[in-house]
Amino acid sequence: GAGVSQTPSNKVTEKGKYVELRCDPISGHTALYWYRQSLGQGPEFLIYFQGTGAADDSGLPNDRFFAVRPEGSVSTLKIQRTERGDSAVYLCASSLGGVLTFGAGSRLTVL
Amino acid sequence: GESVGLHLPTLSVQEGDNSIINCAYSNSASDYFIWYKQESGKGPQFIIDIRSNMDKRQGQRVTVLLNKTVKHLSLQIAATQPGDSAVYFCASSNNNDMRFGAGTRLTVKP
């Protein structure tokens, strides 16, 4: 596609539920990044894929968070047993190496 | 780990004035730097970038300055316009691992 697409744009869930956030990167971009952004803060690095493999997952806050990119294109960020503190905008970006192009984000609200 | 920070959280300027937004980074191994602009409800958008082998790079109305000695980065916006009002982030990268600072909110007064 022309840009990075993220779905859903908004997700409201209850504490303890499971959530999946999807990112469709720019076609041909080999690198894919997930960031989390809280209100008034900069994007916080979560994980970075180069192709199908996670090149750096040091930003995932705990084992409730997991991300996959099985075919080197679309990626899914999975959050188990959601907590209120997980509420944030989850940003995805892709690149060919260099400038990151961001999607509009998925706003997650955990009640 | 790497940290990237900004000197001022907010900046207010008059329309037509020049704006300067500053940023400090901590990882001396960072070799690539980008300034992003983020408007409400949108993802960050690329403004300008610079590699570590350069000190200055100019774009349309924007200039980025890099001082590797003190690990400082600045964004200069000439003739600031109301449409420039947004939050500006610097990001630094080492081997494609890109990290962001907290951001500066720029407000342009008419």
Backbone of each chain as ProteinMPNN parsed JSONL, in Angstrom:
{"seq_chain_A": "GAGVSQTPSNKVTEKGKYVELRCDPISGHTALYWYRQSLGQGPEFLIYFQGTGAADDSGLPNDRFFAVRPEGSVSTLKIQRTERGDSAVYLCASSLGGVLTFGAGSRLTVL", "coords_chain_A": {"N_chain_A": [[0.816, -1.201, 0.0], [0.168, 2.399, -0.036], [0.932, 3.579, 2.313], [1.721, 3.027, 5.818], [-0.416, 0.867, 7.403], [-2.587, 0.548, 10.151], [-4.513, -1.5, 12.225], [-6.897, -2.354, 14.805], [-8.022, 1.106, 14.677], [-8.897, 2.105, 17.012], [-9.261, 0.54, 20.15], [-11.106, -0.773, 22.696], [-10.953, -2.479, 25.668], [-11.415, -4.907, 28.296], [-9.834, -5.232, 31.461], [-7.567, -7.889, 31.735], [-8.247, -9.166, 29.407], [-7.404, -10.49, 26.098], [-5.543, -9.046, 23.433], [-5.067, -8.158, 20.031], [-3.08, -6.359, 17.787], [-2.739, -5.038, 14.59], [-0.346, -4.546, 11.964], [0.249, -3.3, 8.794], [2.783, -2.98, 6.702], [4.622, -0.675, 4.512], [4.816, -1.82, 1.229], [7.473, -3.973, 0.475], [9.207, -2.925, 2.338], [11.686, -3.865, 4.533], [12.272, -3.656, 7.214], [10.538, -3.459, 10.299], [8.892, -1.786, 12.888], [7.721, -1.592, 16.252], [6.275, 0.689, 18.46], [5.363, 2.204, 21.588], [3.253, 4.721, 22.738], [2.609, 6.946, 25.239], [0.412, 9.461, 26.605], [1.678, 12.658, 26.061], [4.273, 11.801, 25.907], [7.296, 10.617, 24.289], [7.613, 8.269, 21.536], [8.002, 4.97, 22.673], [10.311, 2.479, 22.356], [9.541, -0.844, 21.384], [9.862, -3.318, 19.856], [11.74, -4.584, 17.075], [11.75, -5.695, 13.794], [13.633, -7.398, 11.333], [13.018, -8.416, 8.329], [11.593, -11.564, 8.788], [12.406, -12.115, 11.331], [12.857, -11.146, 14.778], [14.897, -8.567, 15.355], [15.569, -7.081, 17.531], [14.171, -7.246, 20.568], [14.159, -6.017, 22.942], [12.687, -4.0, 24.085], [10.173, -4.871, 24.789], [7.913, -4.893, 27.413], [7.281, -6.984, 29.242], [6.542, -10.538, 29.593], [3.936, -10.686, 28.738], [3.619, -9.419, 26.414], [3.956, -9.871, 22.95], [5.203, -10.259, 19.657], [4.778, -10.902, 16.169], [5.915, -11.677, 12.857], [5.338, -13.344, 10.509], [5.62, -13.764, 7.672], [7.294, -11.845, 6.862], [6.08, -9.484, 6.247], [3.197, -8.315, 7.052], [2.609, -7.57, 10.477], [1.812, -8.623, 13.801], [0.995, -7.444, 16.94], [0.742, -8.776, 20.066], [-1.049, -8.844, 23.052], [-1.354, -10.191, 26.151], [-3.594, -10.861, 28.884], [-4.418, -8.16, 29.551], [-3.617, -5.042, 31.15], [-4.518, -2.068, 33.0], [-2.477, -0.245, 32.782], [-1.465, -0.75, 30.292], [-2.724, 0.812, 28.517], [-2.478, 2.96, 25.841], [-1.149, 4.563, 22.848], [-0.33, 2.518, 20.225], [2.215, 2.414, 18.03], [3.195, 1.657, 14.736], [5.905, 1.275, 12.484], [7.646, 1.308, 9.35], [10.541, 0.589, 7.321], [13.184, 0.879, 4.828], [15.58, 0.833, 5.818], [16.846, 3.337, 7.42], [14.957, 6.21, 7.152], [12.041, 6.059, 9.087], [8.714, 5.246, 8.363], [5.658, 6.037, 9.673], [2.594, 4.54, 10.849], [-0.806, 5.567, 11.64], [-1.368, 4.702, 14.128], [-2.643, 2.575, 16.795], [-5.049, 3.048, 19.121], [-5.204, 1.924, 22.32], [-7.342, 1.168, 24.919], [-7.662, 0.154, 28.154], [-10.008, -0.935, 30.313]], "CA_chain_A": [[0.0, 0.0, 0.0], [0.879, 3.658, -0.121], [1.464, 3.95, 3.612], [1.621, 2.006, 6.843], [-1.798, 0.763, 7.855], [-2.724, -0.105, 11.44], [-5.888, -1.791, 12.642], [-7.914, -1.307, 14.679], [-7.552, 2.438, 15.044], [-9.263, 2.223, 18.421], [-9.662, -0.714, 20.758], [-11.417, -0.687, 24.125], [-11.069, -3.824, 26.198], [-11.469, -4.989, 29.751], [-8.651, -5.773, 32.13], [-7.468, -9.338, 31.706], [-8.529, -9.713, 28.073], [-6.327, -10.623, 25.109], [-5.68, -8.067, 22.355], [-4.146, -8.219, 18.888], [-2.992, -5.143, 16.98], [-2.152, -5.431, 13.309], [0.367, -3.533, 11.191], [0.513, -3.624, 7.395], [3.819, -1.988, 6.351], [4.774, -0.32, 3.108], [5.266, -2.98, 0.463], [8.903, -4.008, 0.191], [10.013, -2.486, 3.488], [12.162, -5.055, 5.228], [12.304, -3.412, 8.653], [9.254, -3.079, 10.897], [9.089, -1.397, 14.271], [6.575, -1.28, 17.117], [6.519, 1.614, 19.555], [4.201, 2.525, 22.42], [3.3, 6.142, 23.086], [1.657, 7.426, 26.236], [0.091, 10.874, 26.431], [2.736, 13.597, 26.43], [5.581, 11.16, 25.874], [7.793, 10.197, 22.993], [7.444, 6.84, 21.261], [8.861, 4.068, 23.444], [10.641, 1.313, 21.532], [9.135, -2.168, 21.864], [10.479, -4.421, 19.112], [12.125, -4.243, 15.707], [11.926, -6.864, 12.924], [14.325, -7.308, 10.049], [12.429, -9.591, 7.69], [10.678, -12.325, 9.651], [12.957, -12.287, 12.66], [12.967, -9.999, 15.682], [16.298, -8.188, 15.504], [15.74, -6.511, 18.866], [12.886, -7.222, 21.289], [14.509, -5.609, 24.299], [11.741, -3.029, 24.589], [8.92, -5.475, 25.263], [7.975, -4.676, 28.864], [7.215, -8.239, 29.994], [6.173, -11.679, 28.731], [2.562, -10.584, 28.255], [3.712, -8.801, 25.092], [4.619, -10.712, 21.958], [4.93, -9.792, 18.299], [5.188, -11.832, 15.12], [5.91, -11.188, 11.471], [5.638, -14.671, 9.949], [5.992, -13.786, 6.262], [8.14, -10.69, 6.583], [5.302, -8.313, 5.819], [2.281, -7.928, 8.122], [3.017, -7.928, 11.837], [0.773, -8.558, 14.819], [1.433, -7.278, 18.323], [-0.225, -9.507, 20.885], [-0.948, -8.511, 24.471], [-2.16, -11.101, 26.97], [-3.972, -10.429, 30.245], [-4.188, -6.717, 29.528], [-3.693, -4.264, 32.382], [-4.861, -0.665, 32.723], [-1.234, 0.432, 32.402], [-1.15, -1.004, 28.888], [-3.433, 1.82, 27.723], [-1.531, 3.827, 25.122], [-1.216, 4.424, 21.394], [0.703, 1.619, 19.72], [2.619, 2.876, 16.709], [4.0, 0.785, 13.895], [6.635, 1.975, 11.436], [8.452, 0.435, 8.507], [11.595, 1.283, 6.586], [14.122, 0.09, 4.047], [16.876, 1.126, 6.431], [16.873, 4.787, 7.355], [13.757, 6.901, 7.626], [10.875, 5.26, 9.437], [7.396, 5.788, 8.015], [4.748, 5.587, 10.708], [1.153, 4.51, 10.705], [-1.529, 6.504, 12.507], [-1.411, 4.135, 15.472], [-3.829, 1.921, 17.362], [-5.249, 3.507, 20.495], [-5.71, 0.855, 23.182], [-7.834, 1.587, 26.229], [-7.99, -0.997, 28.999], [-10.876, -0.452, 31.395]], "C_chain_A": [[0.849, 1.25, 0.0], [1.515, 4.034, 1.201], [1.391, 2.773, 4.552], [0.202, 2.026, 7.4], [-1.867, -0.008, 9.169], [-4.202, -0.301, 11.758], [-5.888, -2.571, 13.956], [-7.339, 0.061, 15.02], [-7.832, 2.708, 16.514], [-9.712, 0.872, 18.939], [-9.894, -0.47, 22.243], [-11.636, -2.104, 24.62], [-11.111, -3.781, 27.72], [-10.174, -5.595, 30.281], [-8.701, -7.293, 32.104], [-7.718, -9.962, 30.347], [-7.272, -9.753, 27.215], [-6.606, -9.668, 23.945], [-4.653, -8.335, 21.264], [-4.236, -6.916, 18.113], [-2.212, -5.489, 15.717], [-1.467, -4.257, 12.624], [0.642, -4.066, 9.795], [1.522, -2.6, 6.867], [3.769, -1.623, 4.882], [5.38, -1.514, 2.37], [6.763, -2.887, 0.163], [9.786, -3.55, 1.332], [10.395, -3.712, 4.319], [12.144, -4.889, 6.751], [10.935, -2.951, 9.138], [9.453, -2.88, 12.386], [7.734, -1.25, 14.975], [7.062, -0.358, 18.237], [5.225, 1.778, 20.34], [4.339, 3.988, 22.839], [2.197, 6.481, 24.072], [1.487, 8.923, 26.06], [1.238, 11.758, 26.92], [4.131, 13.015, 26.423], [6.013, 10.868, 24.445], [7.531, 8.727, 22.77], [8.481, 6.006, 22.008], [9.065, 2.789, 22.639], [10.166, 0.018, 22.189], [9.942, -3.271, 21.197], [10.723, -3.983, 17.681], [12.379, -5.551, 14.956], [12.763, -6.492, 11.711], [13.89, -8.572, 9.314], [11.466, -10.27, 8.647], [11.142, -12.391, 11.098], [13.018, -11.005, 13.474], [14.437, -9.702, 15.899], [16.59, -7.667, 16.902], [14.369, -6.459, 19.522], [13.078, -6.749, 22.719], [13.526, -4.621, 24.916], [10.417, -3.618, 25.064], [8.935, -5.465, 26.794], [7.938, -5.941, 29.703], [6.69, -9.329, 29.068], [4.699, -11.689, 28.351], [2.528, -10.029, 26.824], [4.498, -9.706, 24.153], [4.274, -10.171, 20.58], [5.471, -10.794, 17.301], [5.13, -11.126, 13.778], [6.249, -12.402, 10.583], [6.089, -14.7, 8.49], [6.812, -12.565, 5.88], [7.403, -9.481, 6.079], [4.436, -7.851, 6.989], [2.819, -8.407, 9.474], [1.825, -7.787, 12.777], [1.435, -8.431, 16.186], [0.342, -7.867, 19.206], [0.011, -9.163, 22.359], [-1.905, -9.417, 25.239], [-2.472, -10.457, 28.306], [-3.747, -8.922, 30.408], [-4.404, -6.083, 30.903], [-3.986, -2.812, 32.019], [-3.63, 0.115, 32.275], [-0.813, 0.183, 30.968], [-1.83, 0.014, 27.973], [-2.435, 2.813, 27.143], [-1.877, 3.773, 23.638], [-0.041, 3.558, 20.966], [0.973, 1.975, 18.264], [3.447, 1.812, 16.005], [4.69, 1.643, 12.839], [7.388, 0.962, 10.599], [9.5, 1.263, 7.782], [12.385, 0.299, 5.734], [15.512, 0.196, 4.653], [17.072, 2.617, 6.336], [15.584, 5.352, 7.911], [12.63, 5.911, 7.917], [9.616, 5.988, 8.983], [6.392, 5.179, 8.972], [3.315, 5.468, 10.214], [0.527, 5.493, 11.673], [-1.656, 5.977, 13.928], [-2.712, 3.439, 15.804], [-3.941, 2.383, 18.808], [-5.898, 2.404, 21.299], [-6.12, 1.446, 24.519], [-8.26, 0.349, 26.997], [-8.768, -0.491, 30.205], [-10.731, -1.301, 32.653]], "O_chain_A": [[2.078, 1.188, 0.032], [2.529, 4.731, 1.223], [1.046, 1.661, 4.151], [-0.308, 3.068, 7.812], [-1.282, -1.084, 9.295], [-5.022, 0.601, 11.586], [-4.98, -3.366, 14.2], [-6.258, 0.144, 15.603], [-7.099, 3.444, 17.176], [-10.445, 0.146, 18.268], [-8.999, -0.019, 22.958], [-12.429, -2.847, 24.042], [-10.87, -2.743, 28.338], [-9.516, -6.38, 29.599], [-9.725, -7.905, 32.407], [-7.441, -11.144, 30.143], [-6.243, -9.158, 27.536], [-7.751, -9.503, 23.526], [-3.51, -8.695, 21.546], [-5.328, -6.429, 17.818], [-1.17, -6.142, 15.769], [-1.939, -3.122, 12.69], [1.199, -5.152, 9.633], [1.147, -1.456, 6.609], [2.987, -2.178, 4.109], [6.336, -2.131, 2.839], [7.254, -1.872, -0.33], [10.998, -3.765, 1.298], [9.539, -4.487, 4.746], [12.015, -5.869, 7.485], [10.261, -2.16, 8.478], [10.093, -3.688, 13.059], [6.743, -0.84, 14.371], [8.097, -0.588, 18.863], [4.135, 1.526, 19.827], [5.413, 4.43, 23.246], [1.011, 6.325, 23.783], [2.323, 9.579, 25.438], [1.707, 11.618, 28.049], [5.075, 13.658, 26.882], [5.202, 10.872, 23.519], [7.253, 8.001, 23.724], [9.676, 6.3, 21.978], [8.105, 2.104, 22.287], [10.36, -0.194, 23.386], [10.616, -4.057, 21.863], [10.016, -3.13, 17.143], [13.129, -6.408, 15.423], [12.617, -5.41, 11.142], [14.34, -9.671, 9.64], [10.616, -9.613, 9.248], [10.35, -12.691, 11.992], [13.207, -9.917, 12.93], [15.147, -10.475, 16.542], [17.709, -7.79, 17.402], [13.498, -5.71, 19.08], [12.267, -7.04, 23.598], [13.526, -4.422, 26.131], [9.62, -2.914, 25.686], [9.874, -5.977, 27.404], [8.517, -5.965, 30.788], [6.423, -9.075, 27.893], [4.252, -12.629, 27.693], [1.526, -10.16, 26.121], [5.553, -10.234, 24.505], [3.167, -9.677, 20.365], [6.483, -11.452, 17.544], [4.418, -10.141, 13.585], [7.324, -12.462, 9.986], [6.865, -15.576, 8.108], [7.001, -12.287, 4.696], [8.009, -8.553, 5.545], [4.895, -7.076, 7.829], [3.397, -9.487, 9.592], [0.949, -6.946, 12.575], [2.319, -9.211, 16.539], [-0.828, -7.501, 19.102], [1.144, -9.191, 22.839], [-3.113, -9.407, 25.003], [-1.718, -9.619, 28.799], [-2.996, -8.475, 31.275], [-5.241, -6.517, 31.693], [-3.741, -2.375, 30.894], [-3.742, 1.04, 31.47], [0.104, 0.838, 30.473], [-1.534, 0.067, 26.78], [-1.651, 3.425, 27.869], [-2.774, 3.04, 23.221], [1.107, 3.84, 21.309], [0.107, 1.86, 17.396], [4.292, 1.156, 16.614], [4.12, 2.622, 12.359], [7.729, -0.118, 11.08], [9.367, 2.479, 7.647], [12.283, -0.918, 5.884], [16.493, -0.284, 4.085], [17.431, 3.122, 5.272], [15.171, 5.006, 9.018], [12.314, 5.045, 7.1], [9.472, 7.192, 9.191], [6.282, 3.957, 9.077], [2.88, 6.177, 9.306], [1.223, 6.168, 12.431], [-2.013, 6.727, 14.837], [-3.745, 3.68, 15.18], [-3.047, 2.144, 19.619], [-7.018, 1.989, 20.999], [-5.338, 2.138, 25.171], [-9.116, -0.411, 26.545], [-8.252, 0.281, 31.013], [-11.39, -1.033, 33.658]]}, "seq_chain_B": "GESVGLHLPTLSVQEGDNSIINCAYSNSASDYFIWYKQESGKGPQFIIDIRSNMDKRQGQRVTVLLNKTVKHLSLQIAATQPGDSAVYFCASSNNNDMRFGAGTRLTVKP", "coords_chain_B": {"N_chain_B": [[21.326, 1.694, 28.663], [20.397, 3.406, 25.611], [19.559, 6.831, 25.692], [17.547, 9.536, 24.727], [17.052, 12.891, 24.847], [15.259, 15.997, 25.374], [15.77, 19.57, 25.682], [13.781, 21.466, 26.295], [10.388, 21.253, 27.132], [8.238, 22.702, 26.017], [7.638, 25.219, 23.54], [7.006, 28.445, 22.514], [6.303, 30.578, 19.879], [6.205, 33.557, 17.835], [4.31, 33.929, 14.875], [6.141, 33.852, 11.898], [8.577, 34.275, 13.083], [11.811, 32.739, 13.752], [12.319, 29.347, 14.789], [13.905, 27.322, 17.248], [14.652, 24.14, 18.161], [15.921, 21.979, 20.558], [17.972, 19.081, 21.274], [19.373, 16.403, 23.125], [21.52, 13.615, 22.986], [22.583, 10.375, 24.153], [24.027, 8.15, 23.378], [27.041, 7.627, 22.063], [27.597, 6.065, 19.918], [25.605, 6.372, 18.105], [24.617, 6.864, 14.77], [22.937, 8.037, 13.044], [20.395, 10.412, 12.635], [17.176, 11.732, 13.171], [14.596, 14.108, 12.732], [11.257, 14.336, 13.724], [7.841, 15.276, 13.182], [4.856, 15.541, 14.961], [1.456, 15.622, 14.751], [-1.691, 16.106, 16.402], [-3.344, 13.066, 17.019], [-2.146, 11.725, 14.946], [0.464, 9.709, 13.417], [4.052, 10.068, 13.888], [5.739, 12.234, 11.59], [8.211, 12.363, 9.099], [10.719, 14.886, 9.032], [13.403, 15.891, 8.603], [16.678, 14.532, 8.133], [19.951, 13.483, 9.309], [23.246, 12.311, 8.922], [25.966, 10.932, 10.832], [28.346, 11.761, 9.794], [28.105, 14.314, 9.027], [27.67, 17.846, 9.736], [25.7, 19.656, 9.386], [22.565, 20.071, 7.812], [20.339, 21.1, 5.323], [16.903, 21.742, 4.642], [13.736, 22.433, 3.175], [12.917, 25.338, 4.556], [13.791, 24.267, 6.959], [16.514, 23.359, 9.096], [18.973, 21.158, 10.212], [21.256, 20.746, 12.811], [24.174, 19.167, 13.903], [26.106, 18.357, 16.643], [28.593, 16.492, 17.423], [30.507, 16.373, 19.355], [29.471, 17.298, 21.779], [27.242, 15.821, 21.774], [24.723, 16.768, 20.719], [21.802, 17.929, 19.162], [20.004, 19.979, 16.918], [17.02, 21.549, 15.702], [16.136, 23.853, 13.35], [13.647, 26.059, 12.419], [12.673, 28.096, 9.906], [10.945, 31.217, 9.56], [8.48, 30.612, 10.976], [5.315, 29.042, 10.79], [1.714, 28.93, 11.377], [0.89, 26.318, 10.776], [3.043, 24.849, 11.532], [2.78, 24.248, 14.16], [2.972, 21.75, 16.506], [4.097, 18.633, 17.979], [7.497, 18.009, 18.307], [9.903, 15.567, 17.709], [13.144, 14.295, 18.35], [15.137, 11.675, 17.068], [17.456, 9.052, 17.46], [19.733, 6.776, 15.993], [21.328, 3.629, 16.019], [22.737, 1.356, 14.084], [20.235, 0.753, 12.852], [18.555, 0.624, 15.044], [16.286, 2.508, 16.416], [15.675, 5.204, 18.566], [13.61, 7.384, 20.525], [13.231, 10.768, 21.784], [11.52, 12.679, 24.384], [10.035, 14.783, 23.323], [9.14, 18.095, 22.086], [6.741, 20.567, 22.439], [5.653, 22.704, 20.034], [4.255, 25.839, 19.738], [2.674, 28.115, 17.683], [2.073, 31.446, 17.611], [-0.353, 33.647, 16.26]], "CA_chain_B": [[20.732, 1.817, 27.354], [20.447, 4.73, 25.01], [18.491, 7.776, 25.994], [17.509, 10.73, 23.898], [16.203, 13.825, 25.581], [15.081, 17.343, 24.871], [16.02, 20.543, 26.712], [12.583, 22.194, 26.647], [9.183, 20.542, 26.747], [7.344, 23.558, 25.246], [8.213, 26.385, 22.909], [5.99, 29.292, 21.915], [6.926, 31.6, 19.037], [5.315, 34.36, 17.007], [4.31, 33.606, 13.444], [7.159, 34.575, 11.142], [9.881, 34.166, 13.759], [12.509, 31.461, 13.616], [12.222, 28.463, 15.95], [15.024, 26.404, 17.452], [14.327, 23.065, 19.093], [17.174, 21.296, 20.887], [17.899, 17.674, 21.677], [20.622, 15.779, 23.52], [21.498, 12.158, 22.938], [23.601, 9.863, 25.066], [24.815, 7.071, 22.803], [28.026, 8.152, 21.122], [27.64, 5.186, 18.742], [24.524, 6.734, 17.182], [25.189, 7.332, 13.514], [21.89, 8.565, 12.164], [19.494, 11.202, 13.454], [16.0, 12.195, 12.429], [13.567, 14.924, 13.388], [9.892, 14.022, 13.33], [6.771, 16.169, 13.613], [3.645, 14.779, 15.223], [0.219, 16.37, 15.004], [-2.632, 15.375, 17.252], [-4.069, 11.961, 16.408], [-1.414, 11.162, 13.813], [1.787, 9.192, 13.691], [5.147, 11.002, 13.575], [6.076, 12.413, 10.172], [9.612, 12.728, 8.838], [11.01, 16.259, 8.629], [14.747, 15.973, 8.051], [17.613, 13.615, 8.777], [21.368, 13.788, 9.154], [24.131, 11.23, 9.329], [26.971, 11.392, 11.78], [29.514, 12.315, 9.099], [27.756, 15.677, 8.635], [27.387, 18.76, 10.837], [24.564, 20.503, 9.059], [21.808, 19.708, 6.614], [19.229, 22.029, 5.136], [15.77, 21.368, 3.815], [12.893, 23.588, 2.906], [12.66, 26.083, 5.796], [14.333, 23.584, 8.128], [17.946, 23.048, 9.132], [19.376, 20.351, 11.353], [22.657, 20.886, 13.184], [24.639, 18.073, 14.741], [27.381, 18.571, 17.323], [28.909, 15.177, 17.992], [31.387, 16.544, 20.516], [28.635, 17.403, 22.979], [26.073, 14.965, 21.529], [23.597, 17.69, 20.688], [21.129, 18.043, 17.869], [18.992, 21.032, 16.94], [16.179, 21.756, 14.522], [15.795, 25.257, 13.159], [12.562, 26.28, 11.472], [12.658, 29.506, 9.495], [9.647, 31.831, 9.27], [7.523, 29.637, 11.514], [3.932, 29.254, 10.375], [0.755, 28.235, 12.256], [0.883, 24.888, 10.45], [4.19, 24.194, 12.166], [2.417, 23.893, 15.529], [2.958, 20.289, 16.645], [5.157, 18.14, 18.859], [8.669, 17.633, 17.531], [10.747, 14.567, 18.348], [14.376, 13.844, 17.721], [15.386, 10.249, 17.205], [18.812, 8.676, 17.092], [19.773, 5.378, 15.577], [22.59, 2.905, 15.938], [22.486, 0.075, 13.408], [18.794, 0.649, 12.626], [17.834, 0.615, 16.308], [15.947, 3.926, 16.533], [15.068, 5.574, 19.844], [13.048, 8.736, 20.506], [13.163, 11.593, 22.974], [10.175, 12.938, 24.906], [9.318, 15.719, 22.466], [8.907, 19.502, 22.412], [5.518, 21.072, 21.802], [5.824, 24.037, 19.44], [3.012, 26.585, 19.517], [2.922, 29.317, 16.892], [1.044, 32.461, 17.889], [-0.573, 34.493, 15.07]], "C_chain_B": [[20.778, 3.237, 26.853], [19.31, 5.584, 25.52], [18.64, 8.975, 25.096], [16.588, 11.703, 24.591], [16.184, 15.194, 24.971], [15.266, 18.332, 26.002], [14.743, 21.196, 27.191], [11.367, 21.389, 26.245], [8.225, 21.379, 25.909], [8.103, 24.741, 24.69], [7.096, 27.159, 22.232], [6.672, 30.408, 21.145], [5.846, 32.371, 18.291], [5.427, 33.893, 15.554], [5.342, 34.483, 12.727], [8.525, 34.547, 11.784], [10.528, 32.822, 13.429], [12.384, 30.672, 14.914], [13.463, 27.586, 16.022], [14.612, 25.406, 18.52], [15.586, 22.237, 19.3], [16.938, 19.881, 21.386], [19.291, 17.199, 22.064], [20.481, 14.271, 23.401], [22.676, 11.623, 23.735], [24.509, 8.817, 24.428], [25.774, 7.607, 21.749], [28.159, 7.283, 19.871], [26.524, 5.494, 17.751], [25.108, 7.343, 15.929], [24.164, 7.955, 12.578], [20.847, 9.221, 13.047], [18.358, 11.733, 12.589], [15.164, 13.106, 13.328], [12.211, 14.543, 12.796], [8.946, 15.081, 13.889], [5.527, 15.317, 13.834], [2.481, 15.714, 15.554], [-0.754, 15.469, 15.751], [-3.357, 14.284, 16.473], [-3.38, 11.312, 15.234], [-0.1, 10.554, 14.273], [2.847, 10.233, 13.371], [5.442, 11.034, 12.078], [7.507, 12.91, 10.047], [9.729, 14.197, 8.434], [12.351, 16.311, 7.911], [15.642, 15.005, 8.81], [19.041, 14.07, 8.543], [22.174, 12.596, 9.625], [25.292, 11.802, 10.115], [28.213, 11.962, 11.105], [29.264, 13.749, 8.609], [27.502, 16.513, 9.877], [26.099, 19.524, 10.629], [23.885, 19.978, 7.819], [20.599, 20.622, 6.526], [18.151, 21.432, 4.274], [14.979, 22.626, 3.499], [12.44, 24.193, 4.229], [13.199, 25.419, 7.06], [15.815, 23.297, 7.957], [18.196, 22.201, 10.358], [20.873, 20.54, 11.554], [23.022, 19.764, 14.137], [25.997, 18.433, 15.322], [27.727, 17.281, 18.049], [29.767, 15.291, 19.239], [30.593, 16.58, 21.815], [27.347, 16.602, 22.837], [24.777, 15.769, 21.591], [23.11, 17.855, 19.265], [20.13, 19.193, 17.967], [18.247, 21.078, 15.611], [15.828, 23.229, 14.459], [14.717, 25.345, 12.092], [12.517, 27.769, 11.158], [11.226, 29.964, 9.212], [8.511, 30.905, 9.696], [6.086, 30.039, 11.185], [2.982, 28.53, 11.329], [0.702, 26.73, 12.009], [2.065, 24.125, 11.013], [3.894, 23.799, 13.605], [2.222, 22.383, 15.619], [3.946, 19.922, 17.742], [6.281, 17.626, 17.978], [9.53, 16.676, 18.348], [12.063, 14.438, 17.598], [14.494, 12.344, 17.98], [16.813, 9.976, 16.776], [18.864, 7.177, 16.881], [21.199, 4.862, 15.578], [22.278, 1.565, 15.309], [20.99, -0.22, 13.303], [17.959, 0.553, 13.89], [17.524, 2.07, 16.669], [15.186, 4.209, 17.815], [14.694, 7.056, 19.812], [13.194, 9.438, 21.845], [11.722, 11.885, 23.328], [9.395, 13.94, 24.073], [9.258, 17.134, 22.998], [7.651, 19.944, 21.691], [5.763, 22.492, 21.325], [4.45, 24.644, 19.201], [3.348, 27.862, 18.789], [1.754, 30.28, 17.093], [0.891, 33.376, 16.678], [-0.253, 35.952, 15.354]], "O_chain_B": [[21.152, 4.157, 27.579], [18.209, 5.085, 25.751], [19.753, 9.374, 24.752], [15.444, 11.361, 24.892], [17.022, 15.512, 24.128], [14.969, 18.016, 27.154], [14.612, 21.465, 28.385], [11.31, 20.886, 25.123], [7.451, 20.806, 25.142], [9.078, 25.21, 25.278], [6.324, 26.59, 21.46], [7.525, 31.109, 21.69], [4.72, 31.898, 18.135], [6.499, 33.516, 15.082], [5.399, 35.696, 12.932], [9.531, 34.77, 11.111], [9.89, 31.909, 12.906], [12.347, 31.248, 16.001], [14.003, 27.163, 15.0], [14.266, 25.78, 19.641], [16.242, 21.839, 18.337], [15.853, 19.535, 21.854], [20.276, 17.547, 21.412], [19.419, 13.72, 23.692], [23.652, 12.336, 23.965], [25.635, 8.614, 24.882], [25.351, 7.998, 20.661], [28.757, 7.703, 18.881], [26.504, 4.927, 16.658], [25.974, 8.217, 15.989], [24.488, 8.351, 11.459], [20.456, 8.671, 14.076], [18.555, 12.127, 11.44], [15.054, 12.883, 14.534], [12.033, 14.441, 11.582], [9.212, 15.696, 14.922], [5.184, 14.476, 13.003], [2.531, 16.486, 16.512], [-0.647, 14.242, 15.728], [-3.916, 14.537, 15.406], [-3.955, 10.439, 14.585], [0.388, 10.841, 15.366], [2.567, 11.19, 12.649], [5.401, 10.011, 11.395], [7.947, 13.775, 10.805], [8.957, 14.694, 7.614], [12.429, 16.723, 6.754], [15.398, 14.697, 9.977], [19.31, 14.924, 7.698], [21.825, 11.948, 10.611], [25.566, 13.001, 10.069], [29.047, 12.58, 11.768], [30.077, 14.325, 7.886], [27.163, 15.984, 10.936], [25.479, 19.985, 11.587], [24.537, 19.5, 6.89], [19.924, 20.884, 7.522], [18.421, 20.716, 3.309], [15.502, 23.739, 3.553], [11.643, 23.583, 4.942], [13.064, 25.985, 8.145], [16.305, 23.033, 6.859], [17.681, 22.5, 11.435], [21.654, 20.5, 10.604], [22.273, 19.45, 15.062], [26.927, 18.772, 14.589], [27.226, 17.009, 19.14], [29.754, 14.399, 20.087], [30.982, 15.979, 22.817], [26.46, 16.694, 23.685], [23.878, 15.495, 22.387], [23.886, 17.913, 18.311], [19.479, 19.358, 18.998], [18.767, 20.703, 14.56], [15.284, 23.786, 15.413], [14.851, 24.783, 11.005], [12.341, 28.596, 12.053], [10.406, 29.204, 8.696], [7.695, 30.476, 8.88], [5.703, 31.205, 11.288], [3.404, 27.606, 12.024], [0.49, 25.955, 12.942], [2.09, 22.895, 10.977], [4.685, 23.08, 14.215], [1.407, 21.809, 14.896], [4.556, 20.795, 18.359], [6.044, 16.893, 17.018], [9.845, 16.931, 19.511], [12.096, 14.467, 16.367], [14.009, 11.828, 18.987], [17.319, 10.594, 15.839], [18.132, 6.415, 17.513], [22.139, 5.557, 15.193], [21.625, 0.725, 15.928], [20.543, -1.319, 13.63], [16.74, 0.41, 13.798], [18.393, 2.785, 17.169], [14.19, 3.554, 18.122], [15.358, 7.869, 19.17], [13.271, 8.802, 22.896], [10.804, 11.405, 22.664], [8.165, 13.932, 24.126], [9.316, 17.356, 24.207], [7.503, 19.729, 20.487], [6.049, 23.381, 22.128], [3.595, 24.045, 18.549], [4.215, 28.618, 19.227], [0.605, 29.964, 16.784], [1.888, 33.835, 16.122], [-0.382, 36.796, 14.467]]}, "name": "protein", "num_of_chains": 2, "seq": "GAGVSQTPSNKVTEKGKYVELRCDPISGHTALYWYRQSLGQGPEFLIYFQGTGAADDSGLPNDRFFAVRPEGSVSTLKIQRTERGDSAVYLCASSLGGVLTFGAGSRLTVLGESVGLHLPTLSVQEGDNSIINCAYSNSASDYFIWYKQESGKGPQFIIDIRSNMDKRQGQRVTVLLNKTVKHLSLQIAATQPGDSAVYFCASSNNNDMRFGAGTRLTVKP"}
